[in-house]
Amino acid sequence: IGTGPYVFHQNFGRPRLLLCWEIDPDCHVVTKRHLPYAKQRGDFTNDDPLAVAQAIQQADYQHDCQILILAAPPCPDFSKIKGDRALGRHGTEGKKYDLFCDFLQSLEKNLKGYQAHILIENVVLHNKGDITHFNERLQAQAIVGDAADFGIINRPRLWWTRIPWDQLQHNPPCHIPIVWAKHPYLRRIVTCHQQDDVQHIETGGLTWHPDII
């Protein structure tokens, strides 16, 4: 919760404006502790994209900012764990992904002239047709990233961005070559070239289970 903005702050400093949509009170506590300047707007389905656009324009009156949109729509209806019971975008929770796409489309319509970047995360959707559907809705391309590259836990996830992957051969900040791994039907990016050492991870006084080590 709040991980994206936290990582951004660690690398680039405090953003001009941070808007968050969250309805879980415990999540509010976590975000407030690490990002006290975040402005919580509650349930996005009850928010108005025009009002959000106006808040952005008011904070960026000189019109010199870029917009970063991070989202992780609910995943239960997309999970392979449910097998044939996974209703995808037609499920009660899955429908919220399309609602988010509606919200994003309206927001961008009201922010003409701004450059918006997106990073959307979800499980590897059980229904391949849903992947194509959201590629089109987001005008983005889903790729697979897996925390297994870091050596501790296997956690494959889809990531939607508007990065033109076919035009890039190197990671711009450090000019490290982009490496792709095999996947049955998607592109899987290698996110780490050197695995983490569990002994060097700060655990706050706790210890790793011997099986992990």
Phi, psi and chi 1 to 4 in degrees:
 res  aa     phi    psi   chi1   chi2   chi3   chi4
   1 ILE       -  122.5  -56.6  -57.0      -      -
   2 GLY    74.8   10.4      -      -      -      -
   3 THR   -63.5  -45.2  -58.5      -      -      -
   4 GLY   -56.6  -55.3      -      -      -      -
   5 PRO   -61.1  -34.2  -24.4   34.0      -      -
   6 TYR   -64.2  -45.3  179.6   78.1      -      -
   7 VAL   -64.0  -40.3  171.1      -      -      -
   8 PHE   -59.3  -47.4  180.0   93.0      -      -
   9 HIS   -61.0  -41.0 -169.0  147.8      -      -
  10 GLN   -63.3  -32.0  -65.6  -67.3   94.1      -
  11 ASN   -97.2  -32.2  -74.6  -83.6      -      -
  12 PHE  -125.7   -5.9  -55.2  106.2      -      -
  13 GLY    94.7 -179.7      -      -      -      -
  14 ARG   -68.1  130.7  176.4  172.7  171.0  169.6
  15 PRO   -72.3  160.3   27.2  -34.8      -      -
  16 ARG   -59.8  -39.2  179.2   79.3   59.6   83.4
  17 LEU  -150.2  137.0  175.2   68.4      -      -
  18 LEU  -128.1  112.5  173.1   57.8      -      -
  19 LEU  -108.0  136.1  -56.0  177.3      -      -
  20 CYS  -130.5  145.7  -62.0      -      -      -
  21 TRP  -120.6  114.0  -71.9  -96.4      -      -
  22 GLU  -157.8  140.2  179.7   59.7   66.5      -
  23 ILE  -115.1   -7.5   58.8  175.3      -      -
  24 ASP   -84.2  120.8 -171.8  -54.8      -      -
  25 PRO   -61.6  -34.1   19.8  -31.7      -      -
  26 ASP   -66.6  -35.9  -68.4  -31.2      -      -
  27 CYS   -66.1  -35.3  -65.4      -      -      -
  28 HIS   -60.1  -40.7  -75.6  178.0      -      -
  29 VAL   -62.5  -44.5  172.8      -      -      -
  30 VAL   -62.9  -47.5  174.2      -      -      -
  31 THR   -64.0  -42.1  -55.8      -      -      -
  32 LYS   -64.0  -34.9 -174.3  175.1 -178.3  179.3
  33 ARG   -66.1  -43.9  175.8 -177.7  175.1 -176.2
  34 HIS   -91.5  -27.0  -64.0  -73.9      -      -
  35 LEU  -134.0   69.5  -56.0  161.9      -      -
  36 PRO   -61.1  -18.9   22.1  -33.5      -      -
  37 TYR   -88.0   -2.5   52.6   86.4      -      -
  38 ALA   -65.2  139.6      -      -      -      -
  39 LYS  -103.2  111.8  -61.8 -177.6 -177.2  -60.9
  40 GLN   -82.9  131.8  -65.6  -74.2   -7.7      -
  41 ARG  -116.9    9.1  -64.3 -176.3   67.9   93.9
  42 GLY    76.5 -138.3      -      -      -      -
  43 ASP   -82.2  119.9 -172.6  -20.3      -      -
  44 PHE   -64.5  -25.3   86.7   93.2      -      -
  45 THR   -70.3  -13.9   61.7      -      -      -
  46 ASN  -103.8    3.3  -65.0  -32.5      -      -
  47 ASP   -94.8  163.9 -152.2  -16.9      -      -
  48 ASP  -112.2  116.2 -179.3    0.4      -      -
  49 PRO   -54.9  -33.2  -25.8   35.4      -      -
  50 LEU   -65.1  -41.7  176.8   58.0      -      -
  51 ALA   -65.0  -36.5      -      -      -      -
  52 VAL   -66.0  -44.0  175.1      -      -      -
  53 ALA   -60.1  -41.0      -      -      -      -
  54 GLN   -65.8  -37.4  -68.4  172.3  -19.5      -
  55 ALA   -64.2  -39.0      -      -      -      -
  56 ILE   -66.9  -45.6  -67.5  171.9      -      -
  57 GLN   -64.1  -34.8  -68.3  163.6  -17.6      -
  58 GLN   -68.0  -39.5 -175.9  175.8    2.5      -
  59 ALA   -72.9  -28.1      -      -      -      -
  60 ASP  -117.2   63.0 -179.4   27.9      -      -
  61 TYR   -66.8  -20.3   56.4   89.2      -      -
  62 GLN   -89.0   -5.4  -67.4 -177.6  -35.1      -
  63 HIS    59.0   46.4 -156.0   88.5      -      -
  64 ASP  -122.4   12.5   60.3   -2.9      -      -
  65 CYS  -100.4  157.6  -71.3      -      -      -
  66 GLN  -106.0  152.6  -63.2 -172.9   54.6      -
  67 ILE  -109.9  129.6  -59.3  169.6      -      -
  68 LEU  -114.2  120.7  178.5   59.4      -      -
  69 ILE  -111.8  116.4  -60.9  169.5      -      -
  70 LEU  -113.5  137.7  -48.7  174.3      -      -
  71 ALA  -154.4  151.8      -      -      -      -
  72 ALA  -141.1   81.3      -      -      -      -
  73 PRO   -57.4  151.9  -24.0   35.4      -      -
  74 PRO   -52.1  138.8  -26.3   35.9      -      -
  75 CYS  -107.0  -12.3   65.1      -      -      -
  76 PRO   -52.5  -40.2  -28.5   36.8      -      -
  77 ASP   -74.8   -9.6  -76.0  -34.3      -      -
  78 PHE  -104.5   -8.8  -62.0  110.2      -      -
  79 SER   -71.1  139.3  177.0      -      -      -
  80 LYS   -67.6  -19.3  -68.1 -177.0  178.1 -179.8
  81 ILE   -59.2  -32.8  -65.7  176.2      -      -
  82 LYS   -78.7  -14.1  -74.6 -167.8  171.6 -176.3
  83 GLY    58.9 -130.1      -      -      -      -
  84 ASP   -68.7  -13.0  -67.0  -23.9      -      -
  85 ARG   -85.0   -3.1  -64.7 -177.6  -65.9  108.1
  86 ALA   -75.4  110.5      -      -      -      -
  87 LEU   -84.1   -4.9  -60.9  177.5      -      -
  88 GLY    59.3 -140.3      -      -      -      -
  89 ARG   -69.5   -6.2   68.1 -178.9 -171.1  -87.6
  90 HIS   -93.9   -5.7  -56.9  -65.0      -      -
  91 GLY   -79.4  168.3      -      -      -      -
  92 THR   -58.6  -44.4  -57.1      -      -      -
  93 GLU   -83.0  -36.5  -67.7  -62.2  -59.1      -
  94 GLY   -61.2  -30.3      -      -      -      -
  95 LYS   -62.1  -24.4  -71.2  179.4  179.8  178.5
  96 LYS   -67.1  -23.7  -66.2  177.4 -178.1  177.5
  97 TYR   -66.4  -43.6 -159.9  159.4      -      -
  98 ASP   -66.6  -36.2  -97.1  -40.7      -      -
  99 LEU   -62.4  -38.8  -68.5  175.9      -      -
 100 PHE   -63.6  -42.7  165.0   73.8      -      -
 101 CYS   -60.6  -39.8  -68.4      -      -      -
 102 ASP   -60.5  -45.9  -66.0  -21.7      -      -
 103 PHE   -62.0  -46.1 -170.4   95.0      -      -
 104 LEU   -62.4  -43.6  175.6   62.3      -      -
 105 GLN   -61.3  -43.2 -170.5  174.7   42.8      -
 106 SER   -68.1  -40.1 -179.9      -      -      -
 107 LEU   -61.8  -47.1  176.6   62.1      -      -
 108 GLU   -66.0  -32.1  -68.6 -166.8  -76.3      -
 109 LYS   -63.4  -34.3 -177.0  178.2  179.7 -179.3
 110 ASN   -88.4    1.9  -73.7  -71.2      -      -
 111 LEU  -123.2   40.9  -74.9  172.8      -      -
 112 LYS   -61.1  136.6  -71.2 -177.4  177.8  179.5
 113 GLY    99.2  -15.5      -      -      -      -
 114 TYR   -93.7  152.3  -80.6   88.5      -      -
 115 GLN  -100.7  117.9 -175.2  173.2    7.8      -
 116 ALA  -112.0  135.2      -      -      -      -
 117 HIS  -115.1  141.9  -51.6  -84.7      -      -
 118 ILE  -121.4  149.8   66.7  169.7      -      -
 119 LEU  -142.9  104.6 -179.1   61.8      -      -
 120 ILE  -115.2  133.0  -43.0  -61.2      -      -
 121 GLU  -121.0  144.6  178.2  -92.5  -11.2      -
 122 ASN  -160.9  174.1 -147.9  -56.1      -      -
 123 VAL   -67.3  168.8  -62.6      -      -      -
 124 VAL   -71.3  108.0  178.8      -      -      -
 125 LEU   -58.6  135.0  -51.5 -168.7      -      -
 126 HIS   -63.0  -39.1  178.5   65.8      -      -
 127 ASN   -95.4  115.5 -173.1  -31.5      -      -
 128 LYS   -60.9  -30.5  -62.0  178.1 -174.3  177.2
 129 GLY   -63.5  -31.6      -      -      -      -
 130 ASP   -66.8  -34.9  -77.3  -16.2      -      -
 131 ILE   -62.9  -47.6  -60.8  176.1      -      -
 132 THR   -60.8  -41.2  -58.3      -      -      -
 133 HIS   -57.4  -48.5  171.8   80.1      -      -
 134 PHE   -78.3  -25.3  -69.9  115.4      -      -
 135 ASN   -57.5  -45.1  -77.5   -8.4      -      -
 136 GLU   -70.6  -42.5  -65.3  173.6   -8.0      -
 137 ARG   -66.6  -36.4  -68.9 -132.6   57.9 -166.3
 138 LEU   -90.6   -7.5  -65.4  168.1      -      -
 139 GLN    52.4   47.1  -61.3  179.1   27.3      -
 140 ALA  -141.4  172.0      -      -      -      -
 141 GLN  -122.3  123.2 -176.4   64.9   48.6      -
 142 ALA   -80.3  133.8      -      -      -      -
 143 ILE  -127.7  164.8   62.3  171.7      -      -
 144 VAL  -100.5  134.7  176.2      -      -      -
 145 GLY  -127.8  139.7      -      -      -      -
 146 ASP  -131.9  126.5 -166.7  -19.0      -      -
 147 ALA   -62.4  -11.8      -      -      -      -
 148 ALA   -58.9  -23.9      -      -      -      -
 149 ASP   -59.5  -26.8  -68.0  -17.8      -      -
 150 PHE   -85.8   -7.9  -66.1   91.9      -      -
 151 GLY    92.4    1.1      -      -      -      -
 152 ILE  -112.5  -44.5  -63.5  176.9      -      -
 153 ILE  -140.5  140.5 -174.2  170.5      -      -
 154 ASN   -86.9  116.5  177.1   40.2      -      -
 155 ARG  -147.7   71.7 -166.7   61.8   61.1   93.0
 156 PRO   -66.4  136.1   25.0  -33.4      -      -
 157 ARG  -141.8  151.6  -69.8  -67.8 -175.8  -91.5
 158 LEU   -88.9  141.6  -75.6 -175.4      -      -
 159 TRP  -130.1  122.4  -61.8   89.1      -      -
 160 TRP   -99.8  125.9  -79.7  -94.3      -      -
 161 THR  -138.9  169.9   74.6      -      -      -
 162 ARG  -104.8   22.5  -69.0  169.8  178.6  163.4
 163 ILE   -71.1  130.6  -64.7  173.1      -      -
 164 PRO   -77.6   80.8   30.0  -34.7      -      -
 165 TRP   -56.6  -35.5  -66.8  110.0      -      -
 166 ASP   -65.6  -18.7  -68.5  -24.6      -      -
 167 GLN   -97.0   -4.2  -60.3  175.6   26.7      -
 168 LEU  -111.3  134.8  -63.5  178.6      -      -
 169 GLN  -117.8  -15.5  -65.5 -177.5  -27.0      -
 170 HIS  -134.2  151.2  -65.5   83.6      -      -
 171 ASN   -76.7  114.0 -174.5    2.9      -      -
 172 PRO   -52.5  -46.5  -26.4   35.8      -      -
 173 PRO   -59.7  -38.7  -22.9   34.8      -      -
 174 CYS  -122.6    3.4   43.6      -      -      -
 175 HIS    59.2   29.2 -149.9   62.5      -      -
 176 ILE   -81.6  133.7  -64.7  175.5      -      -
 177 PRO   -57.9  137.4  -23.5   34.4      -      -
 178 ILE   -78.6  127.6  -66.3  175.7      -      -
 179 VAL  -114.7  135.8  177.8      -      -      -
 180 TRP  -112.5  136.6  -62.2   95.4      -      -
 181 ALA  -103.3  168.1      -      -      -      -
 182 LYS   -76.3  143.3  -68.7 -177.4  178.5 -179.5
 183 HIS  -148.6  146.5 -173.4  -84.6      -      -
 184 PRO   -55.0  -39.2  -26.5   35.0      -      -
 185 TYR  -147.2    8.0   54.1   88.9      -      -
 186 LEU  -134.2  167.1  -70.7  164.4      -      -
 187 ARG   -85.9  131.8  -57.3 -177.7   75.7  176.3
 188 ARG  -118.2  114.7  179.1 -171.0  178.9  -61.3
 189 ILE   -84.7  141.1 -165.6  168.0      -      -
 190 VAL   -86.6  113.2  176.5      -      -      -
 191 THR   -90.6  -11.0   54.1      -      -      -
 192 CYS  -149.7  135.6  175.6      -      -      -
 193 HIS  -103.8   -6.2  -60.6  -85.0      -      -
 194 GLN  -140.0  121.6 -177.8  175.7   -3.5      -
 195 GLN   -71.8  150.9  -65.9 -174.0  -18.3      -
 196 ASP   -69.9  149.4  -69.9  -24.4      -      -
 197 ASP   -99.2  115.2 -176.3  -13.8      -      -
 198 VAL   -59.7  -24.2  -64.7      -      -      -
 199 GLN   -70.5  -18.9  -57.1  -71.5    0.4      -
 200 HIS   -99.4    4.3  -65.9  162.1      -      -
 201 ILE   -89.6  129.7  -64.3  176.7      -      -
 202 GLU   -69.8  124.5  -64.7 -179.4    8.7      -
 203 THR  -115.8    5.6   59.2      -      -      -
 204 GLY    62.9   33.3      -      -      -      -
 205 GLY    92.2  -10.0      -      -      -      -
 206 LEU   -83.0  166.2  -58.5  176.4      -      -
 207 THR  -124.0  151.4   57.6      -      -      -
 208 TRP   -76.0  147.1  -66.5   98.8      -      -
 209 HIS   -66.6  141.3 -170.9  -78.3      -      -
 210 PRO   -52.8  -33.7  -27.5   35.4      -      -
 211 ASP   -65.8  -31.8  -70.7  -11.8      -      -
 212 ILE   -69.3  -45.8  -61.2  -66.8      -      -
 213 ILE   -65.7      -  -64.7  177.2      -      -
